[in-house]
Amino acid sequence: MSAKRDYYEILGQRKGANAEELKKAYRKLAMQYHPDRNPGDKEAEQKFKEISEAYDILKDDQKRAAYDRYGHAAFDFGGGPGAGRGGAAGGFDFSGGFSDIFEDLFGEFMGGNAGAGQRGARQQQVNRGNDLRYNLEVSLEEAFKGDQKTIRVNAASGCDTCKGSGSADGSAPETCSYCQGSGKVRMQQGFFTIERTCTQCSGVGTVIKTPCKSCKGTGRLRKERTLNVTIPPGVDEGTRIRLTGEGEAGMRGGPPGDLYIFVSVRQHMFFQREGQDIHCKVPVKMTTAALGGNIEVPTIDGTRAKLVIPAGAQTGNQFRLRGKGMTNVRSKGTRGDMYVQAIVETPVSLTKQQRELLQRFDEEAKDGSSPESESFFKKAKEMWDDLKD
């Protein structure tokens, strides 16, 4: 009897290969040599057995550790691959066709080769109610100070008649005979295996013998609920608030989903928010900008703040008011800053006397009283002179 080949060699992998590398190699080789793709080819069937045996050992951390230490001798006493699986020679059963390998490769995505515990967890997941989304709009002032909002949600809730069980007589659900409790039905079509939700139990895995007349056996009915939502101070645009267990009720007593509140903040007439800071554009009289003075500006907390305008202020000058911005949602009691941008306003609708005063002012203006305009036109003149040369 010839010696058994090294499992790593069979899969074409090095000894230190990780689980993903082994799985990738197994998938490629198993696809190539599976009996469904090579009908009547005994050599391909034998290779497939070797590949499956090697992967069965190496994908299990404990078996792999034993193999790395003792080699094939670690499984010479009935503990080798295929023990307990029965069927064909060598412990491998091809009666399931290509679905076996399909399950092994894609089970994590399709709910494949699961034990009783996994099947129960999957059924629990199927029974779980859907998560819900609610879009909630708040004002900037409400976002600043926080608030309590009352919302109405129309969604599936537990049936009062059967207490959410779905059963009219209180009897426990029975395992679906069509899918054997898996909630899914597989159909073999040549090389491919198609998996669909069981039509008899709607993917739940169980059936109700005497369904509740109110909810038709689902254990839930659509109702409108009123909920109170706490908006934390400092909440920002796009913030998501999770209300655990306030989503749709689960089918037949399954766990409820969650409700996600997505917050949007309405545009404000004065303020623009940037993170924790507030920005505000404030018109300033020409005389105040020229001579200097004090003005009062509104703040997000509903009070007024005094702002000193220095003489010679220009449009675009920015002034900082510390601690007058938004509440910090992550640090209670702290606030951002407020930035005020001056917009110097040119007077309109002048009287004859005002016009004369301004003309006299312009005539008496000295060089340097309007530095920006003087600098601009000086550079423009130099450009024009250069173009003439």
C-alpha positions as CSV (number, residue, x, y, z in Angstrom):
1,M,0.0,0.0,0.0
2,S,1.5,3.3,-1.1
3,A,2.1,6.0,1.5
4,K,-0.4,8.8,1.8
5,R,0.5,12.1,0.2
6,D,1.1,15.1,2.3
7,Y,-2.1,17.1,2.8
8,Y,-0.4,20.5,2.1
9,E,1.1,19.0,-1.1
10,I,-2.3,17.8,-2.2
11,L,-3.7,21.3,-1.9
12,G,-0.6,22.8,-3.4
13,Q,0.1,24.9,-0.3
14,R,3.0,25.5,2.0
15,K,2.8,24.3,5.6
16,G,2.4,27.9,7.0
17,A,-0.5,28.8,4.7
18,N,-3.4,30.6,6.4
19,A,-7.0,29.5,6.4
20,E,-8.0,31.8,3.5
21,E,-5.2,30.4,1.3
22,L,-6.2,26.9,2.1
23,K,-9.8,27.6,1.4
24,K,-9.0,29.2,-1.9
25,A,-6.9,26.3,-3.0
26,Y,-9.5,23.8,-1.9
27,R,-12.2,25.7,-3.8
28,K,-10.2,25.7,-7.0
29,L,-9.3,22.0,-6.9
30,A,-12.7,20.8,-5.7
31,M,-14.4,22.6,-8.5
32,Q,-12.0,21.0,-11.0
33,Y,-12.3,17.4,-9.7
34,H,-15.8,17.2,-8.3
35,P,-17.6,14.0,-9.6
36,D,-20.6,16.1,-10.9
37,R,-18.2,17.8,-13.4
38,N,-16.4,14.5,-14.2
39,P,-19.1,11.8,-14.5
40,G,-17.6,8.3,-14.7
41,D,-14.0,9.5,-14.2
42,K,-12.7,7.3,-11.3
43,E,-9.3,9.2,-11.2
44,A,-11.1,12.6,-10.8
45,E,-13.2,11.0,-8.0
46,Q,-10.2,9.7,-6.2
47,K,-8.5,13.1,-6.5
48,F,-11.6,14.8,-5.1
49,K,-11.5,12.4,-2.1
50,E,-7.9,13.3,-1.4
51,I,-8.6,17.0,-1.7
52,S,-11.6,16.8,0.6
53,E,-9.8,14.7,3.1
54,A,-6.9,17.1,3.2
55,Y,-9.1,20.1,3.6
56,D,-11.2,18.5,6.3
57,I,-8.1,18.1,8.4
58,L,-6.4,21.4,7.6
59,K,-9.4,23.7,8.0
60,D,-9.8,22.5,11.6
61,D,-7.3,24.2,13.9
62,Q,-7.1,21.3,16.3
63,K,-6.8,18.6,13.6
64,R,-4.3,20.7,11.8
65,A,-2.1,21.1,14.9
66,A,-2.2,17.4,15.4
67,Y,-1.3,16.7,11.8
68,D,1.5,19.2,11.8
69,R,3.0,17.4,14.8
70,Y,2.3,13.7,14.1
71,G,1.5,13.6,10.4
72,H,-1.0,11.0,9.2
73,A,-0.3,8.9,12.3
74,A,-2.5,11.3,14.3
75,F,-5.6,9.9,12.6
76,D,-4.7,6.2,12.4
77,F,-7.1,5.2,15.3
78,G,-10.5,6.1,13.9
79,G,-10.4,9.8,14.5
80,G,-9.5,10.7,10.9
81,P,-11.6,12.6,8.5
82,G,-14.9,11.2,7.5
83,A,-15.5,9.6,10.9
84,G,-19.1,9.7,11.6
85,R,-20.0,10.9,8.0
86,G,-20.5,7.4,6.6
87,G,-21.5,6.6,3.0
88,A,-18.9,6.0,0.3
89,A,-15.5,4.5,0.7
90,G,-13.0,6.6,2.6
91,G,-15.7,8.3,4.6
92,F,-16.9,10.6,1.8
93,D,-20.5,10.6,0.6
94,F,-21.3,12.1,-2.8
95,S,-25.1,11.5,-2.5
96,G,-25.6,15.2,-1.9
97,G,-24.0,16.0,-5.3
98,F,-22.4,19.4,-5.8
99,S,-24.5,20.9,-3.0
100,D,-22.0,19.6,-0.4
101,I,-19.1,21.5,-1.8
102,F,-21.4,24.5,-2.5
103,E,-22.3,24.5,1.2
104,D,-18.7,24.2,2.3
105,L,-17.5,27.1,0.1
106,F,-20.4,29.5,0.3
107,G,-22.1,28.5,3.6
108,E,-21.1,31.7,5.3
109,F,-23.1,33.7,2.7
110,M,-26.0,31.3,2.0
111,G,-26.5,29.8,5.4
112,G,-24.9,26.5,4.4
113,N,-23.5,23.6,6.4
114,A,-24.8,24.6,9.8
115,G,-25.3,22.5,12.9
116,A,-28.4,22.6,15.1
117,G,-27.1,25.6,17.0
118,Q,-26.3,27.5,13.9
119,R,-29.7,26.5,12.4
120,G,-31.4,27.8,15.5
121,A,-29.5,31.0,15.3
122,R,-30.4,31.4,11.6
123,Q,-34.1,30.8,12.4
124,Q,-33.9,33.4,15.1
125,Q,-32.5,35.8,12.6
126,V,-35.2,35.0,10.1
127,N,-37.9,35.6,12.8
128,R,-36.3,38.9,13.8
129,G,-38.2,42.0,12.9
130,N,-36.9,44.5,10.4
131,D,-35.0,47.6,11.5
132,L,-36.7,50.9,10.8
133,R,-35.5,54.3,9.8
134,Y,-37.1,57.6,10.8
135,N,-35.9,61.0,9.4
136,L,-36.2,63.7,12.0
137,E,-35.6,67.4,11.3
138,V,-34.6,69.8,14.1
139,S,-33.8,73.5,14.2
140,L,-30.3,74.7,14.9
141,E,-31.5,76.0,18.3
142,E,-32.9,72.5,19.2
143,A,-29.6,70.9,18.1
144,F,-27.7,73.4,20.3
145,K,-29.7,72.8,23.5
146,G,-31.1,69.3,23.0
147,D,-34.7,68.4,23.1
148,Q,-37.4,65.8,23.6
149,K,-39.3,64.9,20.4
150,T,-42.5,62.8,20.1
151,I,-42.7,60.8,16.9
152,R,-45.3,58.4,15.4
153,V,-44.2,55.1,13.9
154,N,-46.5,52.9,11.8
155,A,-45.0,49.5,11.8
156,A,-45.6,45.8,12.6
157,S,-46.2,45.2,16.3
158,G,-46.9,42.1,18.3
159,C,-50.4,40.7,18.0
160,D,-52.4,41.2,21.2
161,T,-54.7,38.2,20.4
162,C,-52.1,35.5,20.4
163,K,-49.4,37.5,22.3
164,G,-47.1,37.4,19.3
165,S,-47.0,33.6,19.0
166,G,-49.1,33.3,15.9
167,S,-51.0,30.3,17.3
168,A,-54.7,30.5,18.0
169,D,-54.7,27.7,20.6
170,G,-51.3,28.5,22.2
171,S,-49.6,25.4,20.7
172,A,-46.0,25.5,19.8
173,P,-44.9,25.8,16.2
174,E,-44.0,22.5,14.5
175,T,-40.9,21.9,12.3
176,C,-41.7,22.4,8.6
177,S,-41.8,19.0,7.0
178,Y,-41.0,20.5,3.5
179,C,-37.6,22.1,4.4
180,Q,-36.9,20.1,7.6
181,G,-36.7,23.3,9.6
182,S,-34.0,24.9,7.5
183,G,-36.2,27.5,6.0
184,K,-34.6,26.9,2.6
185,V,-35.1,24.5,-0.2
186,R,-32.3,23.4,-2.5
187,M,-32.7,22.4,-6.2
188,Q,-30.0,20.7,-8.2
189,Q,-29.8,21.8,-11.8
190,G,-26.8,20.2,-13.4
191,F,-23.6,21.8,-12.2
192,F,-25.5,24.5,-10.1
193,T,-27.4,24.3,-6.9
194,I,-30.1,26.9,-6.4
195,E,-31.2,27.7,-2.9
196,R,-34.6,29.3,-2.3
197,T,-36.8,30.3,0.6
198,C,-39.2,27.6,1.6
199,T,-42.7,28.5,0.4
200,Q,-44.4,26.4,3.0
201,C,-43.0,28.2,6.0
202,S,-41.8,31.5,4.4
203,G,-38.3,30.8,5.5
204,V,-39.1,30.5,9.2
205,G,-38.5,26.8,9.4
206,T,-41.7,26.2,11.5
207,V,-45.4,26.1,10.8
208,I,-48.4,26.9,12.9
209,K,-51.0,24.2,13.1
210,T,-53.9,26.5,14.1
211,P,-53.0,30.1,13.0
212,C,-54.3,33.1,14.9
213,K,-57.2,34.6,12.9
214,S,-56.2,38.2,13.8
215,C,-52.6,38.0,12.5
216,K,-52.9,35.0,10.1
217,G,-50.2,33.2,12.1
218,T,-47.5,35.8,11.7
219,G,-47.7,36.9,15.3
220,R,-47.8,40.6,14.4
221,L,-50.1,43.4,13.1
222,R,-49.5,46.9,11.8
223,K,-50.1,49.6,14.3
224,E,-49.2,53.2,15.0
225,R,-47.0,53.7,18.0
226,T,-45.9,57.0,19.8
227,L,-42.3,57.2,20.9
228,N,-40.3,59.8,22.8
229,V,-36.9,60.6,21.3
230,T,-34.2,62.4,23.3
231,I,-32.1,64.7,21.1
232,P,-28.7,65.2,22.8
233,P,-27.3,68.8,23.0
234,G,-24.8,69.4,20.2
235,V,-26.3,66.9,17.8
236,D,-25.1,67.4,14.2
237,E,-26.4,66.8,10.7
238,G,-26.5,63.1,9.8
239,T,-26.3,61.9,13.4
240,R,-27.9,58.4,13.9
241,I,-29.7,57.6,17.1
242,R,-30.5,53.9,17.8
243,L,-33.5,52.9,19.7
244,T,-33.0,49.2,20.5
245,G,-36.0,47.0,20.1
246,E,-38.2,49.7,18.8
247,G,-38.3,48.4,15.2
248,E,-40.7,46.0,13.7
249,A,-41.9,43.1,15.9
250,G,-40.4,39.7,15.0
251,M,-42.5,37.0,13.4
252,R,-44.1,34.5,15.9
253,G,-42.5,36.0,18.9
254,G,-39.1,36.6,17.3
255,P,-36.9,39.5,18.6
256,P,-37.9,42.9,17.4
257,G,-35.7,45.0,15.1
258,D,-34.2,48.4,16.0
259,L,-35.3,51.9,15.1
260,Y,-32.7,54.3,13.7
261,I,-33.4,58.0,14.0
262,F,-31.5,60.0,11.3
263,V,-31.2,63.7,12.3
264,S,-31.1,66.5,9.9
265,V,-30.7,70.2,10.9
266,R,-32.7,73.0,9.2
267,Q,-30.9,75.9,7.7
268,H,-30.7,78.9,10.0
269,M,-31.5,82.5,9.0
270,F,-28.3,83.9,10.5
271,F,-25.9,81.2,11.4
272,Q,-23.9,78.6,9.5
273,R,-22.4,75.7,11.4
274,E,-19.0,74.2,10.9
275,G,-18.4,71.4,13.4
276,Q,-18.7,73.0,16.9
277,D,-18.2,76.5,15.5
278,I,-20.8,79.0,14.4
279,H,-20.3,81.6,11.6
280,C,-22.3,84.7,11.1
281,K,-22.1,87.6,8.6
282,V,-23.1,90.9,10.2
283,P,-23.7,94.2,8.3
284,V,-21.7,97.2,9.8
285,K,-22.5,100.8,9.0
286,M,-19.8,102.6,7.0
287,T,-19.4,105.2,9.7
288,T,-19.0,102.6,12.4
289,A,-16.5,100.7,10.3
290,A,-14.6,104.0,9.6
291,L,-14.7,105.4,13.1
292,G,-14.9,102.3,15.2
293,G,-17.6,101.4,17.7
294,N,-19.6,98.7,19.5
295,I,-22.4,96.6,18.0
296,E,-24.6,93.8,19.4
297,V,-24.9,90.5,17.6
298,P,-27.3,87.6,18.2
299,T,-26.0,84.3,19.5
300,I,-27.3,80.7,19.2
301,D,-28.2,80.5,22.9
302,G,-30.8,83.4,22.4
303,T,-28.7,86.1,24.1
304,R,-26.8,89.1,22.7
305,A,-23.0,89.5,22.6
306,K,-21.2,92.9,22.4
307,L,-18.6,93.1,19.6
308,V,-16.0,95.9,19.4
309,I,-15.4,97.1,15.8
310,P,-12.0,98.7,15.4
311,A,-11.7,101.9,13.4
312,G,-10.9,101.2,9.7
313,A,-12.7,97.8,9.7
314,Q,-13.1,96.3,6.2
315,T,-15.6,93.9,4.7
316,G,-14.3,90.4,5.3
317,N,-12.7,91.1,8.7
318,Q,-13.5,88.3,11.1
319,F,-14.0,88.6,14.8
320,R,-14.0,85.6,17.2
321,L,-16.3,85.2,20.2
322,R,-14.9,82.4,22.4
323,G,-17.4,79.9,23.8
324,K,-20.3,81.3,21.8
325,G,-20.6,78.4,19.4
326,M,-22.4,75.0,19.5
327,T,-22.5,72.6,22.4
328,N,-20.0,69.8,22.2
329,V,-22.0,66.6,22.0
330,R,-19.0,64.6,23.3
331,S,-17.9,67.0,26.1
332,K,-20.6,68.2,28.3
333,G,-20.4,71.9,29.3
334,T,-18.0,72.9,26.5
335,R,-18.9,75.0,23.5
336,G,-17.2,75.9,20.2
337,D,-16.6,79.5,19.1
338,M,-18.6,82.0,17.1
339,Y,-17.0,83.8,14.2
340,V,-18.5,87.1,13.0
341,Q,-17.6,88.4,9.5
342,A,-18.1,92.1,9.0
343,I,-19.9,93.3,5.9
344,V,-19.4,97.1,5.5
345,E,-22.6,98.6,4.2
346,T,-22.5,101.5,1.8
347,P,-25.3,104.0,2.7
348,V,-28.1,104.5,0.2
349,S,-31.0,107.0,-0.3
350,L,-28.7,109.9,0.7
351,T,-30.1,113.4,1.3
352,K,-28.6,116.4,-0.4
353,Q,-26.7,117.4,2.7
354,Q,-25.3,113.9,3.2
355,R,-24.2,113.8,-0.4
356,E,-22.4,117.2,0.0
357,L,-20.7,116.0,3.1
358,L,-19.4,112.9,1.4
359,Q,-18.2,114.9,-1.6
360,R,-16.3,117.2,0.8
361,F,-14.9,114.2,2.6
362,D,-13.7,112.7,-0.6
363,E,-12.0,116.0,-1.6
364,E,-10.2,116.3,1.7
365,A,-9.2,112.6,1.8
366,K,-5.4,112.2,2.1
367,D,-3.2,109.6,0.5
368,G,-3.3,106.4,2.5
369,S,-6.9,106.8,3.8
370,S,-8.0,104.1,1.3
371,P,-4.9,101.9,1.1
372,E,-6.5,98.9,-0.7
373,S,-8.0,100.9,-3.5
374,E,-4.9,103.0,-3.9
375,S,-2.7,99.9,-4.0
376,F,-4.9,98.2,-6.6
377,F,-5.1,101.1,-9.0
378,K,-1.3,101.8,-8.6
379,K,-0.6,98.2,-9.8
380,A,-3.2,98.5,-12.6
381,K,-1.5,101.7,-13.8
382,E,1.9,99.8,-13.8
383,M,0.3,97.0,-15.9
384,W,-1.1,99.4,-18.4
385,D,2.3,101.2,-18.7
386,D,4.0,97.9,-19.3
387,L,1.6,97.0,-22.1
388,K,2.3,100.4,-23.8
389,D,6.1,99.7,-23.9
